[in-house]
Amino acid sequence: MALYSLPRFADARGVLTVADVGAQIPFAIERTFLVYDVPSPEVRGEHAHRTLHQFLVCVHGSCLVLVDDGNERQEFRLDVPTLGLYIPPMVWSIQYRHSRDAMMLVLASAPYDPADYIRDYETFQELTSGNGRDMSG
């Protein structure tokens, strides 16, 4: 996982933020979706992907993202559209503490495939030989 600073260009007409495949996004994009209107106490994610790459940008508002690769756990605050979080395959991800106005853009390397999801943290730990940390609270 890696946090990318996205280029920002501003003039009298407004602001433009860019993310190019091969520069800031390290995979070809095959799917995009938006996550929004998430009640603040709710948690999104709580899964890993076997092969899918994702790039998260909170284009409005803010949220926290907890990522865990089985060895290291990191928390990121996404609160400006000039920050993008790359989440490679086999990284557990949880998004939470969404602001009321949060809108998350997700760029993905492949179309939706339910078989690519690892939804059980114990299974994820077994697959990554994790150190047994409990992500549930």
Secondary structure, DSSP 8 states (H G I E B T S, - for coil): -EEEE--EEEETTEEEE---BTTTB-S---EEEEEE---TT--EEEEEESS--EEEEEEES-EEEEEE-SS-EEEEEE-STTEEEEE-TT-EEEEE---TT-EEEEEESS---GGGEE--HHHHHHHHT--------
